């Protein structure tokens, strides 16, 4: 990356790293909340628990597929 001031480049790298960390934090907080909901729910049977877990697995798979398809 010739022609770019090293200080500017360093600031850009730090900004990108902060944004990536923030997005990762938000993602983890979201899924933690979703898993806690399943955990706190009073499942009467193992099948009910499995059904709730399957719902979240499917949501995650769908989101991953969208990201792969769009190339993000």
Secondary structure, 3 states (H helix, E strand, C coil): CCCCCHHHHHHHHHHHHHHHHHHHHHHHHHHHHHHHHHHHCCCCCHHHHHHHHHHHHHHHHHHHHHHHHHCC
